[in-house]
Amino acid sequence: MELRPGDEVRTPSLRWEKVATATRAGRHVRVVTDGTGPDYPWLWVCGHRLTVRRRMTAVPPAVAA
């Protein structure tokens, strides 16, 4: 799964925060959220479970059923 800016993740401190940036570094993903800021990123090990709520994009009314 790829984290995108705007996605909400359940952080290691069990809070929901929005992803600001997520960059891959070997087997880890360095995650900066709106709650921690760039001075306090956390690392997520690739392949480990991470609870994510996707940011939804608007769907044009003509496409919605």
Backbone torsions as a table, in degrees:
resi	resn	phi	psi	omega
1	MET	NA	140.7	179.2
2	GLU	-105.2	127.3	175.9
3	LEU	-81.9	138.6	179.7
4	ARG	-123.3	149.5	174.9
5	PRO	-55.0	134.1	-179.1
6	GLY	100.5	-21.1	174.9
7	ASP	-65.7	148.7	175.1
8	GLU	-102.6	133.3	179.8
9	VAL	-123.8	152.6	174.2
10	ARG	-88.0	110.8	-174.6
11	THR	-76.0	167.8	176.8
12	PRO	-58.6	-23.2	177.6
13	SER	-88.9	12.3	175.7
14	LEU	64.2	33.5	174.6
15	ARG	-113.0	150.8	172.4
16	TRP	-87.3	123.9	178.2
17	GLU	-137.2	153.5	178.9
18	LYS	-87.4	138.4	179.0
19	VAL	-72.8	128.0	173.4
20	ALA	-92.8	-50.7	175.8
21	THR	-144.8	152.3	174.6
22	ALA	-142.7	117.5	-178.8
23	THR	-125.1	137.7	-179.1
24	ARG	-82.7	136.2	177.8
25	ALA	-136.8	88.0	-178.2
26	GLY	69.7	-121.6	179.9
27	ARG	-87.8	2.6	-176.8
28	HIS	-119.7	160.2	171.7
29	VAL	-119.5	124.5	178.6
30	ARG	-86.8	117.8	-174.8
31	VAL	-113.4	127.4	173.4
32	VAL	-114.1	128.9	-179.0
33	THR	-116.0	168.6	178.8
34	ASP	-66.4	-23.5	-179.9
35	GLY	-82.2	-34.5	-177.1
36	THR	-93.8	-34.2	-177.9
37	GLY	76.2	173.3	-174.4
38	PRO	-68.4	-18.7	-179.4
39	ASP	-78.3	-17.4	-177.0
40	TYR	-133.3	64.5	176.6
41	PRO	-73.7	163.5	173.2
42	TRP	-126.5	157.2	-178.0
43	LEU	-106.4	136.0	177.1
44	TRP	-115.7	129.4	-179.8
45	VAL	-79.7	124.9	179.3
46	CYS	-56.7	136.6	179.8
47	GLY	93.8	-17.3	176.4
48	HIS	-82.7	152.6	-177.6
49	ARG	-68.4	137.6	177.0
50	LEU	-140.9	126.4	-179.4
51	THR	-83.4	122.6	-175.6
52	VAL	-129.3	138.0	169.6
53	ARG	-111.0	117.9	-177.7
54	ARG	-71.8	141.9	171.3
55	ARG	-74.3	125.2	-177.9
56	MET	-89.7	140.5	176.9
57	THR	-100.4	153.2	-178.7
58	ALA	-68.4	140.2	177.5
59	VAL	-108.1	129.4	178.7
60	PRO	-58.3	140.6	-177.9
61	PRO	-56.1	-29.8	-178.5
62	ALA	-67.1	-25.2	-177.6
63	VAL	-88.4	-31.4	-177.4
64	ALA	-68.1	140.6	-179.9
65	ALA	-101.3	NA	NA
